[in-house]
């Protein structure tokens, strides 16, 4: 079984590439972030023609998450139970479902903007709500994982130049502690291998030729419970999909399971 997570940075802009990648990669279930569309604009019919059911949590603007599956899609939960609001709005940043033999969450963790910004406090509150929401599934017997764009680099090795990020979001002790708290609920990180270079970055800014210079970050992550991680055969960052015209600024992260 092949599962992947991918911040597409607008599914409507990326749809032809996404459909081609789904076919060539043989992905069974895809966790999508940053759909940048409403639920009504989501291309469910085109994806259905490609063999995928869809579950969507999207209201437009720059957020939005989805799950695509060709192995079943049941028990869908839209949103983050107990999650905080920002400016009085519950943003569409989480969706979960059972897809064949696994239970999965697709999450798009708030960016945080700046450490002193209210969005940073919102980010930490959101991560704490996520920890509480996944606790029961994490210790269950069903293979279970949370995948997505966490907007946190777990270690200094996960950013191309740690000195440039000093004092900025994505690398603060509080954000990294929130990831450790997830692991404390019984989840372990599935570390992907790079297809090139020695670091498996997943995001490269469009500016300053950062992708060809490999000035990236690893912020698209997978956390699975014991039954999930025990079934992992391989994981890698599909760096090739970041290349060329019309690519997202993220690359898909693929996880292969023996299920």
HELIX and SHEET records of a PDB file:
HELIX    1   1 UNK A   11  UNK A   25  1                                  15    
HELIX    2   2 UNK A   44  UNK A   49  1                                   6    
HELIX    3   3 UNK A  118  UNK A  138  1                                  21    
HELIX    4   4 UNK A  156  UNK A  158  5                                   3    
HELIX    5   5 UNK A  162  UNK A  165  5                                   4    
HELIX    6   6 UNK A  173  UNK A  184  1                                  12    
HELIX    7   7 UNK A  207  UNK A  209  5                                   3    
HELIX    8   8 UNK A  226  UNK A  230  1                                   5    
HELIX    9   9 UNK A  239  UNK A  242  5                                   4    
SHEET    1   A 6 UNK A  53  UNK A  57  0                                        
SHEET    2   A 6 UNK A  65  UNK A  69 -1                                        
SHEET    3   A 6 UNK A  29  UNK A  33 -1                                        
SHEET    4   A 6 UNK A   2  UNK A   7  1                                        
SHEET    5   A 6 UNK A 253  UNK A 257 -1                                        
SHEET    6   A 6 UNK A 232  UNK A 237 -1                                        
SHEET    1   B 6 UNK A  74  UNK A  78  0                                        
SHEET    2   B 6 UNK A  94  UNK A  99 -1                                        
SHEET    3   B 6 UNK A 102  UNK A 108 -1                                        
SHEET    4   B 6 UNK A 143  UNK A 149  1                                        
SHEET    5   B 6 UNK A 220  UNK A 224 -1                                        
SHEET    6   B 6 UNK A 188  UNK A 189 -1                                        
END                                                                             
